[in-house]
Amino acid sequence: MTKPQSNRSHAALLAAACAAGLIALTGCGTKQDALSAPAAKPFTVMLDFFPNADHAALYSAIARGDFRAVGLDVQPEAPAEPAEPLKLLAAGKVDMAISYEPELLLARDQGLKVVSIGALVQRPLTSIIALPAKHVASVADLAGKRVGTAGIAYQAAELRTALEHAGVAPGSVRETNVGFNLVPAMISGKVDATVGGFWNYEAIQLRLAHKRPTVIPVDQAGVPTYDELVLVVREDEARTRGVDLRAFLQALTRGEREVRADPAAASTLLVKANPSLEPKLQLESIKQTLPAAVPADTSKPYGWQDPTAWAAFGAWMFSHKLLSHDPSAGGLPPFTNEFLPGQGI
């Protein structure tokens, strides 16, 4: 998609700010990749949702002792509701939160002092999904249709962007808030399609049920790419707790390698952590998510966050009035790669 000139300039400014801000967020001085500690200190991670395939590297690193090897006793917690993680993090209730790039930008826009230190999933999982009976093979086919959403503002904006990109008047599509009941809304015929389901979860769930869905990831429909899941800490601890953060990311990197080497074992660990999971769905989800868990640029480490992509997506959110403050207008950047293996000064 060709971005408007204003978006390009916003992107360039934010990319420059991100590069400059890496030094401001440095908390560990010189680069030190081989870390260990004699005693494991408690380190609480608030998940974005219930344990699932997106968290496979985390659970593998816990089960195989990777975190303890670097001195961290990592304890994951599931939130009572999706809006909790970043609020609890900002309040000092947990050491880290797993969230979404759009949610992080929204939180910072509202004044929360939080920053992403790594990406768990490197591109959007959010997708437009439809069942065969509705004859939706492309975004253009949504004209005149009813589309269900989860009532999330930035996902509604993603739908509008996709429609405009496909030459469809947004007013011709009836948007219906179905909450998080996206799959039931499609199966029951309440809506013709949905936006908000993930290609690595709801879409697989439908395929395993032999529903043959059409699946269009939003970044293939005109929305700038972004990191679906990110690891977030408080800004002050990004300055003062660099050794712990670098250790966490090194152990998580080992966990990701373990998942890649044996997806079935990783799936078993997830089901053990959350017995309500369907084993076949989790295993397939892990396998399909693996390519999105690492940077497209193979020279970059696991967890890498692309400054240009962050700048473009921040500019997109601001241009769609999802943010009241321009992310490119000074201040610390919303992310840092400082603590990733091999990075830093």
Secondary structure, 3 states (H helix, E strand, C coil): CCCCHHHHHHHHHHHHHHHHHHHHCCCCCCCCCCCCCCCCEEEEEECCCCCCHHHHHHHHHHHCCHHHHCCEEEEEECCCCCCHHHHHHHCCCCCEEEECHHHHHHHHHCCCCEEEEEEEECCCCEEEEECHHHCCCCHHHHCCCEEEECCCHHHHHHHHHHHHHCCCCHHHCEEEECCCCHHHHHHCCCCCEEEEEECCCHHHHHHHCCCCCEEEEHHHCCCCCCCCEEEEEEHHHHHHCHHHHHHHHHHHHHHHHHHHHCHHHHHHHHHHHCCCCCHHHHHHHHHHHHHHHCCCCCCCCCCCCCHHHHHHHHHHHHHCCCCCCCCCCCCCCCECCCCCCCCCC
